[in-house]
Amino acid sequence: MSHEPQAHTDYWRANLRILAGLLALWFTVSFGFGILLVEPLNSIRIPGTGFKLGFWFAQQGSIYAFVLIIFYYVRRMNRLDREHGVQED
C-alpha cells in the first residue's frame, strides 16, 4: 500500500512527459513551420503538386500532424496504462 502513491506519481509524471513532448511537436509543426518558417519553406515545392511547402504546412500539414499525434498519443497511453496496471478492460 505504501508504494501505491509512488506508482500514481510515476504514472502521471510519465503521462505529462509524453504530453509535453507531443505539444512541443505540435507547436513546432503548426506555429514553427506554418508561421515562423513559412517563407524559407515556400522555396521548396511539393513534387507532383507544385504547392509551396510553407503554404502546405500552414493549410494542411499542421492538421495532418495533429491527427497523427492523436493516434500516437492513444497508442502510447494504452501502453503506459498497461505498464502501470491501470488499463481499461
Secondary structure as GFF3:
##gff-version 3
##sequence-region A 1 89
A	DSSP	alpha_helix	4	27	.	.	.	ID=ss1
A	DSSP	pi_helix	28	36	.	.	.	ID=ss2
A	DSSP	alpha_helix	38	41	.	.	.	ID=ss3
A	DSSP	alpha_helix	53	56	.	.	.	ID=ss4
A	DSSP	pi_helix	57	61	.	.	.	ID=ss5
A	DSSP	alpha_helix	62	84	.	.	.	ID=ss6
###
